[in-house]
Amino acid sequence: MVTQLSNRVLNRTLLARQHLLERSGSTTPQMCDHLVGLQAQDVPPPFIGLWSRIADFDPATVSQALDERRLVRITLMRGTIHLVTPADALRIAPHIQPELEKVPFRKGFNFGAMVGLDPDEVRAHGEAALGDEPKSAADLRVEAARCYPDRDAGAVVQTWLYQLPVLQTPPRGRWRDNSRPVWSRVQPWLGAPLDPSYPASELILRYLRAFGPASTMDMQAWSRLPAMKKAVAELGDRVRTYIDARGRTLYDAADLELAGPDLPAPVRLLGWYDNALLSHQDRARITGDDTAPTLRVFATNVSPILVDGFAAGVYKVFVKSGTARLRASPSRSWTKTEAAQVEAEANALLAFLEPESEPVVEILEPGADLRL
C-alpha cells in the first residue's frame, strides 16, 4: 500500500532539505550545488537565501566565487537567472537551451519583432557580436542596430541572449553591486564546452533531494522541461512513491527519509522569488492549504515570511537617511510569540543587509500595505 503524506509532512521535509529548519555548515558553492542553484534574477535575493540557510554566512564568499569563476549567474530553470556552480552551468544549460531558443521567433515575442528572420543567420550574428570577451547590453545593441537596422535593437539583443548559452559576468551579482548586466558566452568564460551527456534523470534526482517528494507536474514547473515521466522511469528503484492528500503520485529519492510533521520550524525571512516558493506546481506545502492570503509573496521586491514553516506574511526593506526600516505585513494574525520571533529574525536580517544603518522593524496589521 502506498503511503499518503500530509501537507505538513511535505512542508517539514521541504524545509529540512532546503536547510530552512536549521542553518547548515555548508560552504556557499556546496549550498548552490545542493539546491541546484539559487534564483538570482535580482542581486539581493540569493544573498538573503544563503543567509537564511548557512550559519555565519559571509556574503564576500559569493563575490569572490564570482570573480574566481567558481560560481556563475546564468539563465537556467524557468528561463530565469540562477546562481550555480560552473559544473551545473555546463551540464544543465544543454537541457534548457532548446526550450529557450524557441521563444524569440514566436509571434508573441516583442510583438513579432523577429518574425521573418532566419534563426541560423541571427544566431551567427549573435556569436560574432558576443565574441570571446564580455559585452555590455549597450555594446550589443550597437551591433544589433548595425546588423538589423530595420528591427528593434533591444529585441535582437534579447534574441541573441535566448539563442546562445550566455552568462552574466561580474561586477553584477557581487555583494551590494547591482550593476547593469555584462554578458559572456559560456565557453570562453569557463574555458570548457557545454556537457550534453548529463542525463535529465540525474537532474531530476537532484531536484528531489532538494525539493521532494514531488509530482511530475512539480518537476515540470521547476525545470520547464518536457518528458518528466520518462526521466522518472529511468531512475528505476532509485525513487520511491507516495501519494498526497488528493491522491496524486509523488516521487522521492529512495534513500532519503521524510521529516516529522511536528518538527519545530523557526521563522525565516526569504528573498523575493526564493526557490522554496517557486519550485512546485502545487505550492500548498509552503503557502499553506489556503493560498489566497499569501499570493503577495510572488510580487517583485516583496519577500515571504515563514512562520511555523508556512508563508504567513510578507516584508520589504526601506533604507533612507541612515535608517533601515523593515515593514512586515502578516497574512493572518500572529500570536505574541510569533510576532516576537519575526521581530528577532527581522533585526538579524537588517544587521546583515544594512549593518551601518539604524534598524527599525514595524509589524503592521494583517493585509496592510507595505509601502511607506
Buried (B, 14 or more C-beta within 10 A) or exposed (E): EEEEBEBBBBBBBBBBBBBBBBBBEBBBBEBBBBBBBBBBBBBBBBBBBBBBBBEEBEBEBBBBBBBEBBBBBBBBBBEBBBBBBBBBBBBBBBBBBEBBBEBBBEEEBBEEBBEEBEBEEBBEBBBEBBEEEBBBBEBBBBBBBEBBEEBBBBBBBBBBBBBBBBBBBBBBBBBEEEEEBBBBBBEEBBEEEBEEEBEBBBBBBBBBBBBBBBBBBBBBBBBBBEEBEEBBEBBEEBBBEBBBEEEBBBBBBBEBEBBEBEBEBBBBBBBBBBBBBBBBBBBBBBBBEEBEBBEBBBEEEBBBBBBBBBBBBBBBBBBEEEEBBBBBBBBBEBEEEBBEBBBEBBBBBBEBBBEEBEBBBBBBEBEBEBEE
